[in-house]
Amino acid sequence: MVAAVETYGDLAAFASLRVPAWHRLGNVFDKPVSTKEMLDLSHLGGWNLRLVDAADLAGVPFAKPTQFVVRDNPFTGAVEVLGTVGGRYEILSNEEALNFGDQFSKNRRWETAGSIENGTRVFATLAEADDIVLDPKGQNDTVKRYTLITTAHDGSGPVVIKRVHMRVVCKNTLGIALREAGDEVKVRHTKTMRDRMVAGAKALGFLQANNDAFEAAAQKMIAKSATDADFWRIVDGIFPKPEKDVKGVVKKWENKRDSIGDVWNGTTSSMNDLDKTAWRVFNTLTEHGQWFRQTCNGDTPAGRENWFAAGADFDASAKAFRQDVFDRTMAFVGA
């Protein structure tokens, strides 16, 4: 199961507007679609999610009120238990989750939707029309923004509505999005869930502070020129040369500098459209930190998934690295 996307034979519970996901699974559609069409394309519709008394299904009594979350498998129709929850748990169906997005989708369109981890968690993203465009008369670098809706069907997590910059296509990218600093609402699966979701959606319509702060910082970066010497001073501050050559650590340090230099100098082509500014410094180091990692298992399905998970910065140290890069770049800018 690549990146935990739910599959059945050649079918996958995932859909994407225009751009195929890295895992190449699911349906790719060319024009914006309705919520009903998105549910069908991503195989999120018709699950018939329901609660069943655990004692009835298991045939034995439980000490505390216990329920099973049950669905009809979207590919086979077989009845499946997704999770065990308490007596006060309230289901939010996939239809309700995506229909909720219609309440604040005036300037948005469905971008991705899918099911991961055997249907225990689902996600959907709406692309916002007002992308952040940096230096529109020059480099014209665009930062996409999305509204994410995600929920767990096994009792392991709340409903989350959040503004993100990550285009969610799998478990790994969902993890990145959930770790972003941004406006979000978390709602527990209780009887007041729907009212609290509505209140949260209204709040998200007005809270622009995070996007405004990010855009302001990025504009400062893009306005600040950076020479090669400036770039390497920042790199050396993050990755100082080892004082002692123990177990080939100096050679590893040299290799790291070479691969960082490849990104900065345009060898990977990802920086071709960016001038040499603090914005390019920031993008070079964050790109390198996310994608230039070695993983085990080589070029195999497991190896590729491990590589993507590593590139997803799915840990606290990676998050700290990104923050360090941001802080050092803004210090260079003088902000």
Secondary structure, 3 states (H helix, E strand, C coil): CHHHECEECCEECEEEECCCCCCCCCEEECCCCCHHHHHHHCCCCCCCCEEEEHHHHHCCCCCCCEEEEEEECCCCCCEEEEEEEECCCCCCCHHHHHHHHHHHCCCEEEEEEEEECCCCEEEEEEEECCCEEECCCCCCEEECCEEEEEEECCCCCCEEEEEECCCCCCHHHHHHHHHCCCCEEEECCCCCHHHHHHHHHHHHCCCCHHHHHHHHHHHHHHHCECCHHHHHHHHHHHCCCCCCCCCCHHHHHHHHHHHHHHHHCCCCCCCCCCCCEHHHHHHHHHHHHHHCCCCCCCCCHHHHHHHHHHHCCCCHHHHHHHHHHHHHHHHHHCC
